[in-house]
Amino acid sequence: MGQFELDGHEVVDRDVKATGNGAHVYVPKRWLGEDVKVVRVSDRGSDDE
């Protein structure tokens, strides 16, 4: 696993949910219009995208 350093204001820990042909993560509504980063921290051994 790589190591990353990010400066930010708030962190949420969420599960990714299936939607259509992709997936999504819910974040607080007050984050609308904000710049965010998503980091995958687990690896189930699959390279599927």
C-alpha distance (Angstrom), angle and dihedral (degrees) to the residues before:
residue distance angle dihedral
M1 . . .
G2 3.78 . .
Q3 3.76 123.1 .
F4 3.80 121.3 -129.4
E5 3.77 133.1 -175.2
L6 3.80 117.8 -151.2
D7 3.78 131.8 176.7
G8 3.78 112.1 -142.4
H9 3.76 148.9 140.8
E10 3.80 106.4 -122.9
V11 3.83 140.3 8.3
V12 3.80 129.5 -151.7
D13 3.81 125.1 -171.7
R14 3.81 110.6 -145.8
D15 3.81 140.7 162.2
V16 3.81 118.6 -119.0
K17 3.82 113.4 -118.0
A18 3.81 127.5 -155.8
T19 3.80 117.5 -110.8
G20 3.82 124.7 171.8
N21 3.82 108.3 -49.6
G22 3.80 93.0 -20.9
A23 3.78 142.9 33.0
H24 3.79 139.6 -107.7
V25 3.79 142.2 -157.8
Y26 3.80 120.7 -146.0
V27 3.80 116.5 -132.9
P28 3.81 129.5 -180.0
K29 3.82 114.2 -70.3
R30 3.80 89.9 -125.5
W31 3.83 86.4 69.2
L32 3.83 91.4 68.9
G33 3.79 109.3 130.7
E34 3.82 93.5 13.3
D35 3.81 126.1 125.0
V36 3.82 109.6 -112.5
K37 3.82 138.0 175.7
V38 3.80 126.1 -145.0
V39 3.82 118.0 -153.3
R40 3.82 122.7 -171.1
V41 3.81 107.9 -140.3
S42 3.82 101.0 177.9
D43 3.80 130.8 62.2
R44 3.79 120.0 -156.7
G45 3.80 91.1 -175.1
S46 3.80 95.7 -101.8
D47 3.80 126.7 122.9
D48 3.84 92.0 -166.7
E49 3.79 115.6 129.7
